[in-house]
Amino acid sequence: MNKELRWSVMIPRMGAGPFNCARVTGNKPLFALSFKDKMFQEIDQDFCNYWPDVPYYILDEQEPDYELYKDIDFVFNVCPCSGLSS
């Protein structure tokens, strides 16, 4: 029996990661988590524009619906400083 994978993204920034996760799982993330810092908001903007129907929670300002965490299989995250090390 195939189970639909339930996943989320932390600091979603628009890169290949969320797209590849969606391609592999066959579905979009249940929600995205990030922070209110301007840098995070800027790097997340493309993600939010591309998938406006995916709930986007700013952890510094709002508490996510914890029911979303129920039975989640994985969270995708790439640290934003990863681009600085290039």
N, C-alpha and C positions, 0 to 999 in steps of 0.2 A: 504494500500500500504506500503510495507516495503522499507525503505530507507537505502542505504548502508552508514554506519557510516564512516565519514572521521576523522581520528585521527592522532596524532603525539606523540612523546615522547621527553621529555627534560631530559638530562643527562641519557641516556638509560641504562647504566650498565646492565649486563646480569643477570637478576633475573627472577622470575616468572611473574613479572608485565607485561612487553611487550608481553610475550608469552600468558598470559591470556587475554590481550586486543585483541590480534590477534585471539585467539580462540573464544571469545565472538562476535567480530565484523565480523569475517570471512575474514579479510584482514589484510595485514601488514600495519605498519604506513606509512603515506605519506612521512615523513621526520623525522630526529632526530636532536636535537639541543644540543650543549654542549659548553664547554670552553676549551681553550688551555692549561690550567694548567696540569702538568704531571699526577696528581692524576686522573683527569677526563679522560684523554686519556687512562690511564691504565684500569680504570673500564669500559670504553666503548668498549674496544678492542674486547671482545667476541661478543658483539652485532654487531659490524661492520663486523666481520668475518662470523657470522651466516647469516646476511641479507646484503650482499655487494651491493645489488641493491637499498637499501633504501638510499636516499640522506642524507648525514651527514654534518651538518653545524657547524663550530666552530665560535661562535658568536663574539669572540674577534678579529677574522681575516677576516671573510667574512660575507657579508650581504645575508641572504636567499632570495630566490625568493618569494616575497610577494604574488604572485598569489597562492602559496601553502596554505596560511592562509585563503584564501577565502572559506567561508562556512564550516569551520572546526567545528566538533562537540565537541571534547575534546582533551586535552593534558594530557598524563600520565607522572607523575614525582614522584620519591622518592628521597628525599634529600640524598646526599652521606654521610652525617654525621649520618644517621640513623643506620648504622652498628657500629658506634663508641659508641653508647649508650647501646649496649648489655652488 
